[in-house]
Amino acid sequence: MNLLVVVLSSQLLYYLLIAQTGVVGVFDSHIHDLFTLPIGGVIGSLLSAYWRHYGIKMELCFLFGIQVMLSWFYPNYSLGILLVMGFVVGYTTPLLLYLFGSQSRLQLALGLAISYAIGTALYTYPFALRGDIAIILPLISIVALRFTPLHAVARPKEVTLDLRVVLMMMVWIFADSALFETLSRSGTMDIWRDYTLLIILSHLTGVYLAYRYGNNLVRQGWMVWALFIVSYTLYYFELPLGLAIIYPVVISYYNVLLFRTLVEMRDIRLIALAMVGVGWFAASAANAVALYHQLWIAVTALGLFSLVYPFYFRRES
């Protein structure tokens, strides 16, 4: 395992434990206290897309340093600090995924497996007490990146942004985030506290299946859709044990394919533009769906996908 895998894992954990669940949990999901976070993310992603990057390693170390400084104030974040936090995450993520263009699929799968296993183990840690985690994770990123030799990333001959692929990614992120945020607010379906080890094993299974058998994201549409339908069905019938087995598998499975697709773009601009829709618009819309208890919207999105996929996605894949 090379140190770039450690950088990716620590940053994914920072997003999961601090930016996505920690801050949101501390502020009880109040949109008026959090709305600058995704705004900063979009600004950071767009600047990352169009900035001329002459020293990616220096940029990342500088921004990870900002993460450390922001973490000293956790969880007492103002709207301004959240704006900066979102900006840093939005700016650094496309750069990291671009650098992974020089890595193997195994390294990417390993990075995701580490982040899911540790993230699940720490998920039940109190939101307000994650200050040390918020400091340690970017410090790990800085140290690991400092000793990581960066290799040139081969640019593909034809560089285009396939909007149908981005749309599919947005559907998966929207369906996933809506269910995840709904479960995190549920008093009767707290699967992470009751089935922590099982969920970790399910995540690792999903990563392995995607690495071993997953190929093209578009061609795997029916598989991911079916797993989401099963997950939503288990939630509606309040079957937490089944949900703890199936839902982590679908999360890990589609995310390995999603990240692989982004990495294989090998173009910072395209990765960043895709992340605006995938990482910020879709996830933010899903948070609003969960907050206002309108999960039927996510179910409708999955239904519409099943109608569109046979006539467009499969025909074009």
Sequence and secondary structure as in RCSB ss.txt:
>XXXX:A:sequence
MNLLVVVLSSQLLYYLLIAQTGVVGVFDSHIHDLFTLPIGGVIGSLLSAYWRHYGIKMELCFLFGIQVMLSWFYP
NYSLGILLVMGFVVGYTTPLLLYLFGSQSRLQLALGLAISYAIGTALYTYPFALRGDIAIILPLISIVALRFTPL
HAVARPKEVTLDLRVVLMMMVWIFADSALFETLSRSGTMDIWRDYTLLIILSHLTGVYLAYRYGNNLVRQGWMVW
ALFIVSYTLYYFELPLGLAIIYPVVISYYNVLLFRTLVEMRDIRLIALAMVGVGWFAASAANAVALYHQLWIAVT
ALGLFSLVYPFYFRRES
>XXXX:A:secstr
  HHHHHHHHHHHHIIIIIITHHHHHTTT HHHHTHHHHHHHHHHHHHHHS  S HHHHHHHHHHHHHHHHTTTT
   HHHHHHHHHHHHHHHHHHHHHGGGS HHHHHHHHHHHHHHHHHHTTS GGG HHHHHHHHHHHHHHHHT   
      SS    HHHHHHHHHHHHHHHHHHHHHHT SS  HHHHSHHHHHHHHHHHHHHHHHH   TTTTHHHHH
HHHHHHHHHHHTT HHHHHHHHHHHHHHHHHHHHHHHHTT  HHHHHHHHIIIIIIIHHHHHHHHHTT THHHHH
HHHHHHHHTTTTHHHH 
